[in-house]
Amino acid sequence: MKKYFVLLSLMAFVLTSCEGPMGPPGEPGGGMETYYFTVTPRDWKLLGGTQDVSFYQCIKDLDIGSYIYENGTVSAYMYQMEDQTEVQTPLPYIIPHTDGSVRWNEQYTFDFEQGTVSFYVDYIKGETPPAKEFRVVLTW
């Protein structure tokens, strides 16, 4: 008898726990969209200024509309090899380097606006960054 009471109580809880006012409607067909990009050394553009270490690449014509910009999420990841295994690293990402007494950071970041994602890297003075593969995920 105790089992039936527990089962009946559990069913009553489940059936009544979904009550409440309906929330505001979201964008129809909400979900996720993924884009993949490779930025080659010739694609990186010098950001400007006097330091010669900051580069960028803009990717245009993405489906980042006003709804995703205001209410969604844009995430970016960089592919890299770690112990002969490919891994995805979320941006921003900083890679510390040292060469004897000289230390510097290789730093990858991104930002976005409607329709565009831009990748940025601070690299070694006088050198162009290597090719990098990125994944951008739009969630709404």
KELUMDO-55204 format. One record per atom (N, C-alpha, C): z, x, y. Coordinates in steps of 0.02 Angstrom, whole numbers, plus 50000, padded with zeros to 5 digits. Atoms other than C-alpha are relative to their C-alpha. Layout:
N
ZXY
...
This chain:
140
500005004149941
500005000050000
500005004450063
499964995349944
500405014650115
499315002850016
500674997349990
498635021650090
499564995050038
500405005149966
497855005150143
500204999250073
499765000549932
498935004350298
499745005850042
500254994149965
498445022150348
499244999450012
500725000849994
496605018550315
499824994650051
500125005449952
496665002150413
500175002350071
499814997449935
497565010850558
499485005050026
500504995149981
496285024950559
499354996550021
500615003649983
494825012650561
500094996450068
499885003449937
495615002750703
499985004950058
500014994949948
495855018750803
499295002250015
500704997949991
494045024350776
499604994750035
500405005449971
493325007450822
500204998450072
499785001649932
494355005450980
500005006150047
499964994149958
494305023451043
499365001150041
500634999149964
492515021851108
499934995150058
500045004849945
492935008951240
500065003650067
499964997249933
492775012251425
499364998750037
500615001249961
491535011051565
499465005149983
500564995650014
489805018351537
499915004750060
500114995149948
489455034151635
499324999150032
500655000649966
487995036551754
499445002449955
500564997850042
486285038251673
499775007050019
500274993349988
485605055751654
499244999750004
500734999749999
483815061751664
499754998049931
500265002150065
482795053451527
499785006049958
500224994850046
482505064351375
500365006650008
499624993849989
483865076951418
499995004449938
500034995550057
483865092251309
499995007250021
500024992849990
483385110451308
499275002449996
500664996950003
481835120951341
500105007650005
499924992850003
481625139451303
499345003550018
500584995949981
480435152351380
500135007249980
499954992950019
480085170251323
499535004150045
500394995849954
479485184351438
500095007349981
499974992750003
479075202751426
499805002750068
500144996849936
479175212751586
499855007349984
500204993250015
478205229051568
500165004550060
499864995649944
478475244651675
499554998750061
500445001349943
476955240351782
500154993350034
499835006549970
477645222651812
500595000550048
499434999449956
479255228651894
499775001950070
500174998649930
479115228652085
500635002850034
499454997149963
480185239352199
500274994850048
499695005149958
481425228052289
499985001750073
500024998049929
481345238052449
500635003550019
499424996249977
482595247152553
499885007449991
500074992850001
482945265552547
500255003349936
499694996950058
483765268052377
499525001349942
500504998950053
482215267152263
500284998749930
499725001350067
483275260252119
499994992649981
499985007250015
483155241252131
499304997349992
500655002850016
481695232452050
500094992649984
499975007150017
481255214152020
499334997749971
500615003450024
479995202751935
500134992650003
499955007249995
479745184351977
499544996749949
500395003950048
479155172251843
499954993050030
500105006549966
478395156651923
499744994849952
500275005850036
477825139551864
500424998149940
499565002450053
479345136051756
500184992750016
499835007149993
479915118251729
500724999150025
499345000849970
481465119951838
499914995350060
500055005049947
481415103851938
500664999050035
499405001249962
482705096952056
500584997749956
499465002350043
483685088451916
500345005849964
499714994150034
483915104651817
500345004550050
499714995749949
484245114451977
500694997450022
499375003049976
485615102352032
500504998549945
499545002650052
486345096351866
499975003849934
500084996650064
485735107551726
500285007050000
499784993150007
486045125251668
499395004349985
500524995150014
484875140251671
500365006349976
499694994050029
485395154651557
499445005049984
500494994850016
484505171251532
500325005249955
499784995150049
484635183851392
499485005649997
500444994350008
483915201251367
500035002249927
500014997550068
483355207151195
500075007650003
499954992750007
483865224651144
500205001849929
499834997650067
484135235150989
500695003250001
499334997250007
485895239250935
500105001749927
499944997750070
486105249650776
499454997149956
500605002350035
484335244950720
500004992549986
499985007250005
484725226450742
499854997150069
500155003249936
483975215550877
500574995350019
499475004449975
485295206950984
499764997150067
500125003049935
485225195351134
500635000850042
499444998849955
486335200051280
499944995350059
500055004449942
486745186951412
500015004150065
500014996749934
486365191951591
500524996850045
500124993149982
487095199351697
500265004849946
499814995050049
487245215151592
499975006950032
499954993249972
487785232751642
500035005049943
500014994750050
487375248151539
500225006550036
499794993849967
488405263351593
499665006149968
500314993850023
487575280651580
500375005950031
499744993849972
488165298351605
499565005849977
500404994050014
487225314851612
500395005950028
499564994749974
488525328351626
500474997250051
499555002449948
489385325451792
499724994050039
500315005649965
488165312051851
500094993649960
499915006550032
488595293951812
499614994750039
500355005549968
487565278451848
500014994049953
500035006250039
487405260451790
499294997250003
500625003750005
485835251751731
500224992749997
499735006849994
486145233751785
499434994950002
500495005450004
485115218251739
500324993550021
499765006549977
485355201651829
499414995350007
500545004849988
484365185851866
500254994850049
499845006049962
484305171251985
499424995249992
500535004950008
483285155451994
499994995250059
500095005449952
482615142352111
499534995149966
500445004850031
481555127152078
499335003249984
500644997450022
480065132951976
499965007549987
500054992850005
480505151551974
500655003149974
499444995850022
481635163851882
499815007150020
500124993049981
481805181651949
500495004449963
499594995150034
482445196451849
500065006150046
499864994249958
483235211451937
500295005549957
499704994450034
483675228851877
500125005650051
499854993849964
484535243551960
499905005549949
500184994950049
483805258851875
500095006950031
499924993149977
483735277751895
499535001450057
500414998449941
483105284052063
499395004049978
500624996550014
481295289252051
499674998049935
500305002150063
480955280751884
499914992450000
500135007150008
480205263851842
500354997649937
499665002550060
481205253051720
499524999149941
500425000950059
480565251651542
499844992649989
500165007050018
479815235851465
500634996749971
499435003850024
481125222551431
499764993049981
500155006950021
481035205951339
500584995650019
499505004649977
481955190951407
499894993149970
500035007050022
482345173251350
500374995950053
499695004449951
482705159351476
500074993249968
499865006550030
483525143151419
500194995250055
499845005449953
483505127351525
500354994549961
499625005350033
484805114351476
500154994550051
499845005749956
485005096951550
500254994349959
